[in-house]
Every structure is written in structure tokens, then in C-alpha cells.
Amino acid sequence: MVLCSSSTSLSPLCLLKVCKNVNVRYLEQVHAKIIRQGSEQDHFLVAQFISVCTSVSPNHLTYVSTIFDRLLQPNIYLWNTLIKCHCTHSSLATSINFFRRMKQNCYVAADKYTFPSLVKACSGALALREGQVIHGLIVKYGTEGDVFVGSSLIDLYGKCGEMIDARKVFDGMPVRNEVTWTSMIVGYSTNGNSLEAKKLFDEMPQRNHASWNAMINGFAKSGDLASARILFDEMPEKNLVSFTTMIDGYAKSGDMASARCLFDESPGEKDIVCWSAMIAGYAQNGQAKEARKLFIDMCCKNVKPDEYVMVSLISACSQAGDWEFAEWVDMYMSENKIEVTQNHVAAALVNMHAKCGNLERAEALFGNMPKRDLFSYCSMIQGFSVHGDGVKAVALFRRMLQGGGLIPDDVAFTVILTACSHADLVEEGCHFFHSMVNEYALSPSPDHYACIVNLLARAGKLREAYDILKEMPVPPQPAAWGALLFACRTHGDVSLGKEVAAQLFKNEPQNAANYVLLSDMYAASDQWSDVDHVRNQMSQKGIRKLPGCSWIQQHYQ
């Protein structure tokens, strides 16, 4: 966009007022006009230009800083404008350095408009120490009594978990508004003190939508949906945020019927956040078809999905393992030009295609990811494992370790040990199991033990598997003992099988599958008297084999 002939007669201030969706080139032309008319030292005009420029193009702070540096004696309004811009669009360190530069200027002194943006920047970075230094300067400059400064400090201490300090600021404020009270309520709720939050809420002289919603959200986040619902029903004027908060709370607790009821009752047009809460709820609770149906309803109402909605839909598809659904999601994203290069979106797509059997597509997406995280690696490794390619799974896990940037957690080791077990890769599985303990100092869980026992047992290393089970610091899962018993039958080790069966009889005295398997083992070695003994035990204990079911079916039902 360039300045047309009709706009050249307008003043720079008028041109700035109509700047909304313009490019930097247009702003440069406005800047040139400011210089030509000799207004580059006009503090008010330059402040307006800086604000518009950073809102239109936040990445051009260097450009506006250059403009600021040309000012001979910028006033405090200009300093505050640029400090606010840095706090919004730069790092905390850059913002604080610019503030230090202002402090060194003998022509200006910080005022009550200087500090809220600095404190907010500290809150966003959870930088408690830097925030405490700023707090000291607030007291030094005598601005601690300002309601906006105090509210920002309460927000900082609340987010950093320092509620005693937040309360001291709150109690010391001469004037409080709804924002101040709400900040304290949010702080208490966030830090798990719903009782104190409710006490403060009851003491509020005036409440607005934000304070009601903060209290409802506090109860919902703590899992106290009964109290949240009481407050929701008492709320004099509910808005969409109130409904969305309750919908999200019910969805996370698994009560999708109540969530859907409120969703259908919510007033006016639903925004993307409300749709997202409902779709995510269906996805989290394993209702993939409902998630897809609601997504289509949303699109029919001309609500454009964002990345969070798409990730929820992809998650629903992954859980269902429906390759047709996966193809449809992929095609929808392509046709609607939805960006898939964002890491969490790409990782969700990799997981979806891997679980739905399209390894070629999963590998292509994985290969194009700008930055691969632990989740995306595990999704791809699990995809290889489930579809029978344990060698590729192991190779990818080694590649992840060699990269050096990611440290595997207990889930990652469960994934690779399962892959080794499925592919009978004994040497590799044992290496990773010992690596988990010795190199990464992780304590094996029952799942890890079950994987390594199953791997050893399938390979015929029955005694090694048995020794691991006996030496476990926690009681082994019955499934691990059962896998070993099944392997004893497969490899004909009746002696060890008898010991394992005895352990299973203690853990699962009424599980017919274990008795049947031991009986089959005796029968295979022609020990018929022992077969009769096992059957007599079953009869005496009233245990009956389920008709038409194998040991595996009975054990894992």
C-alpha cells in the first residue's frame, strides 16, 4: 500500500489513525512525511507513530528504536510507550535494559505508568527475583499506592506462588478495584487455596463478570464441580466465558452429558474457545465420533478452526485408530490451508498417522518437522513397533539419543522396551533397560519390568526373567507373572512353571486361566496325576474355566 494523492494532504496524525492492516512500507512513507514537515521532535506524534508501528509490525522494534534515538529529550510519555512496546514484544532482559537506560537519563523519572508493563513482563516470564527488584523501585519512586501498579504486583506474586507477599500488597493498597480483588482470587485459586479465594470473593464490595468467572474457574480447576455449579447458578448474568469454564470443567471430569447440556444452553454465538472446549472434551473422553460430528457442526456455522481445535480432532482420530477418519482430517487441513509446520500440530499428525497405519505419511511429516520433541519421537517409534518394524524403532530411538537435545523419560523407555519385546530384540531391550537405570537414573516402573520380563521369557531366558520378578522393589503385575507362565509352557519348563503358577495362585486365587495353563503344561509332559491335582484344586475352590476361551482371553479380559 502506498500513499495516494488524496491522502498526501492529510496530516501524519490523521494517517496514523486510519492505519490498521497496512504494511511497514506504508508506515515508512508516513514517517517520511513526519520528517519532511519537521515534526520528528513532536513527542506526541512520535509516540503515536511508535504505538501504531509496533502494533502493525511487532518485529520492527529496531526501526522504532532508531526513531526514538533521534529524539533530543524524549519525555516520560515516550519512554513509557517504548518500555511498554519492549515488554510486549521483546525479551524480559531487553525490556529491563531499556528501563535501566531510562533511569540513567537525568531529564525524566519513572512514574505510575512505567511499572505495570514491567511487572507484567516479569509475571509472563515467572521472573520472581526481577519482579522483586522492580517492586523495590516502585516503593522508591512512591508509586506503590497506584491501583494498577498494585494489581500488577499481586498478579506477579500470585503466578509465582508467593501468596503471602501478594496479600501484603493487597492489604497495603489504599484503593482497590475489581481487578485488584480478582487478581487475589485468581492467585489463591491457582495456588490451590479455594477456601481463601471464596472468603475473599464473599467480601468483595462489587463483583463483575471477571471475578465471578475467576471463582468458578478456581473451583472447576480444583475438581470441586459441585461448588462451581452452585456459584454458576447463582451468577446474576452469565456470559459465554462462564459457560465455557463449566463446560471445560465437566469435560475434564468425564461428565460429557453435563458439558453438552451447558454447551447447547450457552447464549448467543459460540466462539472458538467454547467449541474447542467441547471438542477437546469428546477427544479426551474417547468419543471420537462425537468430536468429529461437533467439528463439522462448527464448520457449518462458519467458525474457523484454530490449531487447538485441530489438535483435539487429531487426538480423537488417533484414539479411534480410524484410517478413513485420519485421511479425512489430513485432506481437510490441506484443502483449508491450515498450517501444519507448528510443532505441536505436526507431532499430533505424526501420532495420528502412525496409530492409524499410514507410516509413510507419518515418516514424511516427521522428517519435515522443524524441531522434533520427545512426543513426536515416541509416536514414530511406537508406530514402527505396532506395525512390526522393531529394527526401525530401535534405530530411531538411538538417533534420538545421539541428537543430544532430548532426554528420554519413563514413557519413552516404555515405548522402546515394548518395541524390543514385540520384535524379540533381546540384546537391545536389555541394553535400554540397563541404560534407563544406570545412565538416566530412572526407577523402572511395573510396566518396564513387565516389558523386560516378557522379552526375556519369549526368548527362552526364563530364569533371568524369573530372577528379575523376584528382585523387583515393588510387587510385579499379575500380567508379568502370567507372561512368564505362558513362556514356561511354550518352552516346556515344568519345574519353573510350577513355581510361577504358585505365585499367581497367591495373587489371583480365582483366576481360572492360571490353573488351566498349569494343567496344560502338565498334560504336555504326560504328568497326568498333576493334571488331576490341578483340576481337583479348581473344583474345591469352585473355579470354572470359561467355555470356549483360551488362557490369553481369560487373562487379559
C-alpha positions as CSV (number, residue, x, y, z in Angstrom):
1,M,0.0,0.0,0.0
2,V,1.3,3.5,-0.9
3,L,0.1,6.9,-0.1
4,C,-2.4,8.0,-2.8
5,S,-2.8,11.6,-3.9
6,S,-5.9,12.1,-1.8
7,S,-4.1,11.0,1.3
8,T,-0.9,13.1,0.9
9,S,-2.9,16.2,2.0
10,L,-3.8,14.6,5.3
11,S,-1.7,15.2,8.4
12,P,0.6,12.4,9.7
13,L,-1.7,12.1,12.8
14,C,-4.7,11.5,10.6
15,L,-2.9,9.0,8.5
16,L,-1.8,7.1,11.7
17,K,-5.4,7.0,12.9
18,V,-6.5,5.1,9.8
19,C,-3.6,2.6,9.9
20,K,-4.9,-0.9,10.7
21,N,-3.9,-3.6,8.2
22,V,-1.1,-1.8,6.5
23,N,2.5,-2.9,5.7
24,V,5.8,-1.4,7.0
25,R,6.3,0.3,3.7
26,Y,3.2,2.5,4.2
27,L,4.4,3.4,7.7
28,E,7.8,4.4,6.3
29,Q,6.1,6.8,4.0
30,V,4.2,8.3,6.9
31,H,7.5,8.6,8.8
32,A,9.0,10.4,5.8
33,K,6.1,12.8,5.8
34,I,6.7,13.5,9.5
35,I,10.4,14.3,8.7
36,R,9.5,16.5,5.7
37,Q,7.2,18.7,7.7
38,G,9.8,19.0,10.5
39,S,7.7,17.1,13.2
40,E,10.2,14.4,14.1
41,Q,10.7,16.1,17.6
42,D,7.0,16.2,18.2
43,H,6.8,13.9,21.2
44,F,3.0,13.2,21.0
45,L,3.2,12.4,17.2
46,V,6.2,10.2,17.5
47,A,4.6,8.3,20.4
48,Q,1.5,7.7,18.3
49,F,3.8,6.5,15.4
50,I,5.7,4.1,17.7
51,S,2.5,2.6,19.1
52,V,1.0,2.1,15.6
53,C,4.2,0.7,14.2
54,T,4.7,-1.9,16.9
55,S,1.0,-3.0,16.7
56,V,1.2,-3.4,12.9
57,S,4.6,-5.0,12.8
58,P,5.9,-6.2,16.3
59,N,9.1,-7.5,14.7
60,H,10.3,-4.0,13.8
61,L,11.2,-2.7,17.2
62,T,14.7,-1.9,15.9
63,Y,13.1,0.5,13.5
64,V,11.1,2.3,16.1
65,S,14.1,2.3,18.5
66,T,16.0,4.2,15.8
67,I,13.3,6.8,15.6
68,F,13.3,7.1,19.4
69,D,17.1,7.5,19.5
70,R,16.8,10.6,17.2
71,L,14.7,12.4,19.8
72,L,16.7,15.0,21.7
73,Q,15.0,14.9,25.0
74,P,12.2,12.3,25.0
75,N,9.6,12.9,27.7
76,I,8.4,10.2,30.2
77,Y,5.3,9.5,28.0
78,L,7.6,8.5,25.1
79,W,9.8,6.4,27.4
80,N,6.8,4.6,28.8
81,T,5.5,4.0,25.3
82,L,8.7,2.3,24.2
83,I,9.0,0.4,27.5
84,K,5.5,-1.0,27.0
85,C,6.4,-2.0,23.4
86,H,9.5,-3.8,24.6
87,C,7.6,-5.6,27.4
88,T,5.0,-6.8,24.9
89,H,7.3,-7.8,22.1
90,S,10.8,-8.2,23.4
91,S,12.5,-10.4,26.0
92,L,12.4,-9.5,29.7
93,A,16.2,-8.8,29.7
94,T,15.8,-6.3,26.8
95,S,12.9,-4.6,28.5
96,I,14.8,-4.2,31.8
97,N,17.9,-3.0,30.0
98,F,15.8,-0.3,28.3
99,F,14.3,0.7,31.6
100,R,17.8,1.0,33.1
101,R,18.7,3.3,30.2
102,M,15.8,5.5,31.1
103,K,16.9,5.6,34.8
104,Q,20.3,7.0,33.6
105,N,18.5,9.9,31.9
106,C,18.5,12.9,34.1
107,Y,15.5,14.6,32.3
108,V,12.8,12.0,33.3
109,A,11.8,9.9,36.3
110,A,9.7,6.8,36.3
111,D,6.0,7.3,37.2
112,K,3.0,5.1,37.9
113,Y,2.6,4.4,34.1
114,T,6.2,3.0,33.9
115,F,5.9,0.0,36.1
116,P,2.7,-2.1,35.3
117,S,4.1,-3.2,31.9
118,L,7.5,-4.1,33.5
119,V,5.8,-6.1,36.3
120,K,3.5,-7.8,33.7
121,A,6.6,-8.8,31.7
122,C,8.1,-10.4,34.9
123,S,4.8,-12.2,35.5
124,G,4.8,-13.6,32.0
125,A,8.3,-15.0,32.5
126,L,7.7,-16.1,36.1
127,A,10.7,-14.0,37.0
128,L,10.2,-13.5,40.7
129,R,13.6,-12.1,41.5
130,E,13.5,-9.5,38.8
131,G,9.9,-8.7,39.9
132,Q,11.0,-8.1,43.5
133,V,13.7,-5.7,42.3
134,I,11.1,-3.8,40.3
135,H,8.9,-3.8,43.4
136,G,11.7,-2.2,45.4
137,L,11.9,0.6,42.7
138,I,8.1,1.0,42.8
139,V,8.4,1.8,46.5
140,K,11.5,4.1,45.9
141,Y,9.6,6.1,43.3
142,G,6.5,6.3,45.6
143,T,4.0,4.6,43.1
144,E,3.1,1.6,45.3
145,G,-0.3,3.3,46.1
146,D,-1.5,3.2,42.5
147,V,-4.2,0.7,41.9
148,F,-2.8,-0.6,38.6
149,V,0.7,-0.9,39.9
150,G,-0.6,-2.8,43.0
151,S,-2.8,-5.1,40.9
152,S,0.1,-6.0,38.6
153,L,2.3,-6.9,41.7
154,I,-0.5,-9.1,43.1
155,D,-0.7,-10.9,39.8
156,L,3.1,-11.4,39.7
157,Y,3.3,-12.8,43.2
158,G,0.2,-15.0,42.6
159,K,1.7,-16.5,39.5
160,C,5.0,-17.2,41.2
161,G,3.2,-18.8,44.2
162,E,4.1,-16.1,46.7
163,M,0.7,-15.6,48.2
164,I,1.9,-14.1,51.5
165,D,3.6,-11.3,49.5
166,A,0.6,-10.9,47.3
167,R,-1.6,-10.5,50.4
168,K,0.7,-7.9,51.9
169,V,0.5,-5.8,48.7
170,F,-3.3,-6.3,48.7
171,D,-3.8,-5.3,52.4
172,G,-1.5,-2.3,51.9
173,M,-3.4,-0.8,49.0
174,P,-5.3,2.4,49.8
175,V,-7.6,1.9,46.9
176,R,-8.7,-1.4,45.3
177,N,-10.8,-2.1,42.2
178,E,-12.4,-5.2,40.8
179,V,-9.2,-6.1,39.0
180,T,-7.3,-6.0,42.3
181,W,-9.8,-8.3,44.1
182,T,-9.9,-10.6,41.1
183,S,-6.1,-10.9,41.0
184,M,-6.1,-12.0,44.6
185,I,-8.9,-14.5,44.0
186,V,-7.1,-15.9,40.9
187,G,-3.8,-16.1,42.9
188,Y,-5.4,-18.1,45.7
189,S,-7.3,-20.4,43.3
190,T,-4.2,-21.0,41.2
191,N,-2.2,-22.0,44.3
192,G,-4.9,-24.4,45.5
193,N,-6.5,-22.3,48.2
194,S,-10.1,-22.3,47.1
195,L,-11.4,-21.6,50.7
196,E,-9.4,-18.3,51.0
197,A,-10.4,-17.4,47.4
198,K,-14.1,-17.9,48.3
199,K,-13.7,-15.9,51.5
200,L,-12.3,-13.0,49.6
201,F,-14.9,-13.4,46.9
202,D,-17.7,-13.1,49.5
203,E,-16.0,-9.9,50.9
204,M,-15.9,-8.2,47.5
205,P,-17.8,-4.9,47.6
206,Q,-18.6,-5.2,43.9
207,R,-18.3,-8.1,41.5
208,N,-18.0,-8.2,37.8
209,H,-18.0,-11.0,35.2
210,A,-14.3,-11.5,35.6
211,S,-14.5,-12.0,39.4
212,W,-17.4,-14.5,39.1
213,N,-15.6,-16.4,36.4
214,A,-12.4,-16.4,38.3
215,M,-14.1,-18.0,41.3
216,I,-16.0,-20.5,39.2
217,N,-12.8,-21.4,37.3
218,G,-10.9,-21.8,40.6
219,F,-13.5,-24.4,41.9
220,A,-13.5,-26.2,38.5
221,K,-9.7,-26.4,38.3
222,S,-9.6,-27.9,41.8
223,G,-12.1,-30.5,40.8
224,D,-14.9,-29.2,43.0
225,L,-17.5,-29.0,40.3
226,A,-20.4,-29.1,42.8
227,S,-19.3,-25.7,44.3
228,A,-18.5,-24.4,40.8
229,R,-22.1,-25.3,39.7
230,I,-23.7,-23.6,42.7
231,L,-21.8,-20.4,42.0
232,F,-22.6,-20.7,38.3
233,D,-26.3,-21.0,39.1
234,E,-26.1,-18.0,41.5
235,M,-24.3,-15.8,38.9
236,P,-26.7,-12.9,38.1
237,E,-25.6,-12.5,34.4
238,K,-23.7,-15.4,32.9
239,N,-21.6,-14.8,29.8
240,L,-20.1,-17.2,27.3
241,V,-16.9,-17.4,29.4
242,S,-18.9,-18.6,32.4
243,F,-20.5,-21.4,30.3
244,T,-17.1,-22.3,28.7
245,T,-15.5,-22.6,32.1
246,M,-18.1,-25.0,33.3
247,I,-18.1,-27.0,30.0
248,D,-14.3,-27.4,30.3
249,G,-14.6,-28.5,34.0
250,Y,-17.3,-31.1,33.2
251,A,-15.3,-32.4,30.2
252,K,-12.1,-32.8,32.2
253,S,-14.1,-34.7,34.9
254,G,-15.5,-37.0,32.2
255,D,-19.1,-35.8,32.5
256,M,-19.8,-35.1,28.9
257,A,-23.5,-35.2,29.3
258,S,-23.5,-32.2,31.6
259,A,-20.9,-30.5,29.4
260,R,-23.1,-30.9,26.3
261,C,-26.2,-29.7,28.1
262,L,-24.4,-26.4,29.0
263,F,-22.9,-26.2,25.6
264,D,-26.4,-26.3,24.0
265,E,-27.7,-23.8,26.5
266,S,-24.8,-21.3,26.1
267,P,-26.1,-17.8,24.9
268,G,-25.6,-16.2,21.5
269,E,-23.0,-17.3,19.0
270,K,-20.3,-19.6,20.4
271,D,-16.7,-18.5,20.0
272,I,-13.8,-20.8,19.0
273,V,-12.8,-21.3,22.7
274,C,-16.3,-22.7,23.6
275,W,-16.2,-25.0,20.5
276,S,-12.7,-26.1,21.4
277,A,-13.5,-26.9,25.0
278,M,-16.3,-29.2,23.8
279,I,-14.4,-30.9,21.0
280,A,-11.4,-31.4,23.3
281,G,-13.7,-32.9,25.9
282,Y,-15.0,-35.5,23.5
283,A,-11.5,-36.3,22.3
284,Q,-10.1,-36.7,25.9
285,N,-13.0,-39.0,26.8
286,G,-12.6,-41.3,23.9
287,Q,-15.7,-40.1,21.9
288,A,-14.1,-39.7,18.6
289,K,-17.3,-39.8,16.5
290,E,-18.9,-37.1,18.6
291,A,-15.8,-34.9,18.3
292,R,-15.9,-35.2,14.5
293,K,-19.7,-34.5,14.4
294,L,-19.3,-31.4,16.5
295,F,-16.4,-30.2,14.4
296,I,-18.5,-30.5,11.3
297,D,-21.3,-28.6,13.0
298,M,-18.8,-25.8,13.9
299,C,-17.6,-25.5,10.3
300,C,-21.2,-25.3,9.1
301,K,-21.7,-22.3,11.4
302,N,-18.7,-20.6,9.6
303,V,-16.5,-20.8,12.7
304,K,-12.9,-21.2,11.5
305,P,-11.0,-23.8,13.5
306,D,-7.7,-22.9,15.1
307,E,-4.7,-25.0,15.9
308,Y,-6.1,-26.2,19.3
309,V,-9.3,-27.4,17.8
310,M,-7.4,-29.3,15.1
311,V,-5.0,-30.9,17.6
312,S,-8.1,-32.1,19.6
313,L,-9.7,-33.5,16.4
314,I,-6.4,-35.2,15.5
315,S,-6.2,-36.7,19.0
316,A,-9.7,-38.1,18.7
317,C,-8.8,-39.7,15.4
318,S,-5.6,-41.2,17.0
319,Q,-7.6,-42.8,19.8
320,A,-10.1,-44.3,17.4
321,G,-7.4,-45.7,15.1
322,D,-9.7,-45.0,12.1
323,W,-7.6,-44.6,9.0
324,E,-10.5,-43.2,7.0
325,F,-11.1,-40.5,9.6
326,A,-7.3,-39.8,9.5
327,E,-7.4,-39.4,5.7
328,W,-10.4,-37.0,6.0
329,V,-8.6,-34.9,8.7
330,D,-5.5,-34.7,6.6
331,M,-7.4,-33.7,3.5
332,Y,-9.4,-31.1,5.4
333,M,-6.3,-29.4,6.7
334,S,-4.8,-29.4,3.2
335,E,-7.9,-28.0,1.5
336,N,-8.3,-25.3,4.1
337,K,-4.6,-24.4,4.1
338,I,-4.2,-25.0,7.8
339,E,-0.6,-24.6,8.9
340,V,0.9,-27.9,9.9
341,T,4.5,-26.8,10.5
342,Q,3.8,-25.7,14.1
343,N,5.5,-28.3,16.2
344,H,2.6,-29.5,18.3
345,V,0.3,-29.8,15.3
346,A,2.9,-31.7,13.3
347,A,3.6,-34.0,16.3
348,A,-0.2,-34.7,16.7
349,L,-0.4,-35.6,13.0
350,V,2.6,-37.9,13.2
351,N,1.0,-39.7,16.1
352,M,-2.4,-40.0,14.3
353,H,-0.9,-41.4,11.1
354,A,1.4,-43.8,13.0
355,K,-1.5,-45.2,15.0
356,C,-3.8,-45.4,12.0
357,G,-1.3,-47.4,10.0
358,N,-0.1,-44.8,7.4
359,L,3.6,-45.0,8.3
360,E,4.7,-43.4,5.0
361,R,2.7,-40.2,5.7
362,A,3.8,-40.3,9.4
363,E,7.5,-40.5,8.3
364,A,7.1,-37.7,5.8
365,L,5.6,-35.4,8.4
366,F,8.2,-36.4,11.0
367,G,11.0,-35.7,8.5
368,N,9.7,-32.2,7.8
369,M,9.3,-31.2,11.4
370,P,11.5,-28.1,12.1
371,K,12.0,-29.4,15.7
372,R,11.2,-32.8,17.0
373,D,10.2,-33.3,20.6
374,L,10.0,-36.4,22.8
375,F,6.3,-36.9,22.0
376,S,6.9,-36.9,18.2
377,Y,9.8,-39.3,18.5
378,C,7.8,-41.7,20.7
379,S,4.9,-41.5,18.4
380,M,7.0,-42.6,15.4
381,I,8.8,-45.3,17.4
382,Q,5.5,-46.7,18.6
383,G,4.2,-46.6,15.0
384,F,7.2,-48.7,13.8
385,S,6.7,-51.1,16.8
386,V,2.9,-51.6,16.3
387,H,3.4,-52.3,12.6
388,G,6.1,-54.9,13.2
389,D,9.3,-52.9,12.4
390,G,11.2,-53.2,15.7
391,V,14.6,-52.6,13.9
392,K,13.5,-49.2,12.7
393,A,12.0,-48.4,16.1
394,V,15.4,-49.1,17.8
395,A,17.3,-47.2,15.1
396,L,15.1,-44.1,15.6
397,F,15.5,-44.3,19.4
398,R,19.3,-44.4,19.1
399,R,19.1,-41.5,16.7
400,M,17.1,-39.5,19.3
401,L,19.7,-40.2,21.9
402,Q,22.6,-39.3,19.6
403,G,21.0,-35.9,18.9
404,G,21.8,-34.9,22.5
405,G,19.0,-32.4,22.8
406,L,16.3,-34.7,24.3
407,I,16.4,-36.8,27.5
408,P,14.2,-39.8,27.4
409,D,11.6,-40.2,30.2
410,D,9.9,-43.2,31.6
411,V,7.3,-43.1,28.9
412,A,9.9,-43.1,26.2
413,F,11.6,-46.2,27.7
414,T,8.2,-48.0,28.0
415,V,7.7,-47.4,24.2
416,I,11.2,-48.7,23.2
417,L,11.1,-51.7,25.6
418,T,7.7,-52.6,24.2
419,A,9.1,-52.3,20.7
420,C,12.0,-54.6,21.6
421,S,9.6,-57.1,23.2
422,H,7.3,-57.2,20.1
423,A,10.3,-57.8,17.8
424,D,12.2,-60.2,20.1
425,L,15.2,-57.9,20.2
426,V,16.7,-59.2,23.4
427,E,20.1,-57.7,23.4
428,E,18.8,-54.2,22.5
429,G,16.0,-54.4,25.1
430,C,18.4,-55.4,27.9
431,H,20.7,-52.6,26.9
432,F,18.0,-50.0,27.1
433,F,16.7,-51.4,30.4
434,H,20.1,-51.1,32.0
435,S,20.7,-47.7,30.3
436,M,17.5,-46.4,31.9
437,V,18.7,-47.3,35.3
438,N,22.4,-46.6,35.1
439,E,22.7,-43.7,32.6
440,Y,19.4,-41.8,33.2
441,A,18.8,-42.7,36.9
442,L,15.2,-43.7,36.3
443,S,13.5,-46.2,38.6
444,P,11.8,-48.9,36.5
445,S,8.0,-49.0,36.9
446,P,6.0,-52.2,36.8
447,D,5.4,-51.6,33.1
448,H,9.1,-51.5,32.4
449,Y,9.6,-54.7,34.4
450,A,6.7,-56.4,32.6
451,C,8.3,-55.4,29.2
452,I,11.7,-56.8,30.0
453,V,10.3,-60.0,31.6
454,N,8.1,-60.6,28.6
455,L,11.1,-60.0,26.3
456,L,13.4,-62.5,28.2
457,A,10.6,-65.1,28.6
458,R,9.7,-65.1,24.9
459,A,13.4,-65.6,24.1
460,G,13.6,-68.6,26.4
461,K,15.6,-66.9,29.1
462,L,13.2,-68.0,31.7
463,R,15.4,-68.0,34.8
464,E,16.7,-64.5,34.0
465,A,13.1,-63.3,33.7
466,Y,12.1,-65.1,37.0
467,D,15.1,-63.5,38.9
468,I,14.0,-60.0,37.7
469,L,10.5,-60.6,39.0
470,K,11.7,-61.9,42.4
471,E,14.1,-58.9,42.8
472,M,11.6,-56.2,41.9
473,P,11.3,-53.5,44.6
474,V,7.5,-53.4,44.1
475,P,5.1,-56.3,43.7
476,P,5.1,-57.4,40.0
477,Q,1.9,-57.1,37.9
478,P,0.0,-60.4,37.6
479,A,0.3,-60.0,33.8
480,A,4.1,-60.2,34.1
481,W,3.8,-63.5,36.1
482,G,1.3,-64.7,33.5
483,A,3.6,-63.9,30.6
484,L,6.3,-65.9,32.3
485,L,4.0,-68.8,32.9
486,F,2.9,-68.9,29.3
487,A,6.6,-68.9,28.2
488,C,7.3,-71.8,30.6
489,R,4.6,-73.8,28.9
490,T,5.9,-72.8,25.4
491,H,9.5,-73.8,26.3
492,G,8.4,-76.8,28.4
493,D,10.0,-75.7,31.7
494,V,7.6,-77.5,34.0
495,S,9.7,-77.0,37.1
496,L,9.9,-73.2,36.9
497,G,6.3,-73.1,35.6
498,K,5.2,-74.7,38.9
499,E,6.9,-72.0,40.9
500,V,5.4,-69.2,38.8
501,A,2.0,-70.8,39.0
502,A,2.2,-70.9,42.8
503,Q,2.9,-67.1,42.8
504,L,0.0,-66.5,40.6
505,F,-2.3,-68.6,42.7
506,K,-1.5,-66.3,45.6
507,N,-2.0,-63.1,43.6
508,E,-5.1,-64.3,41.7
509,P,-6.6,-67.2,43.6
510,Q,-9.9,-67.2,41.5
511,N,-8.3,-66.7,38.0
512,A,-9.1,-69.9,36.1
513,A,-6.6,-69.1,33.3
514,N,-3.6,-69.7,35.5
515,Y,-4.9,-73.2,36.6
516,V,-5.7,-74.1,33.1
517,L,-2.3,-73.1,31.8
518,L,-0.5,-75.1,34.5
519,S,-2.8,-78.1,33.8
520,D,-2.0,-77.9,30.1
521,M,1.7,-77.8,30.9
522,Y,1.5,-80.9,33.0
523,A,-0.5,-82.6,30.2
524,A,2.1,-81.7,27.6
525,S,4.7,-83.5,29.7
526,D,2.4,-86.5,30.4
527,Q,2.2,-85.7,34.1
528,W,-1.4,-86.8,34.4
529,S,-1.6,-87.1,38.1
530,D,-0.6,-83.5,38.4
531,V,-3.3,-82.6,35.9
532,D,-5.9,-84.3,38.1
533,H,-4.5,-82.5,41.1
534,V,-4.9,-79.1,39.5
535,R,-8.4,-79.9,38.4
536,N,-9.3,-81.0,41.9
537,Q,-8.0,-77.7,43.2
538,M,-10.2,-75.9,40.8
539,S,-13.2,-78.0,41.8
540,Q,-12.6,-77.5,45.5
541,K,-12.3,-73.7,45.1
542,G,-15.3,-73.5,42.8
543,I,-13.2,-72.2,39.9
544,R,-14.6,-73.0,36.5
545,K,-12.9,-72.5,33.1
546,L,-14.9,-70.1,30.8
547,P,-16.2,-72.2,27.9
548,G,-14.6,-71.5,24.6
549,C,-11.9,-69.1,25.9
550,S,-8.2,-69.5,25.7
551,W,-5.8,-68.7,28.5
552,I,-4.9,-65.4,26.8
553,Q,-8.5,-64.4,26.5
554,Q,-9.2,-65.1,30.1
555,H,-6.1,-63.5,31.4
556,Y,-6.5,-60.2,29.6
557,Q,-10.3,-59.7,29.7
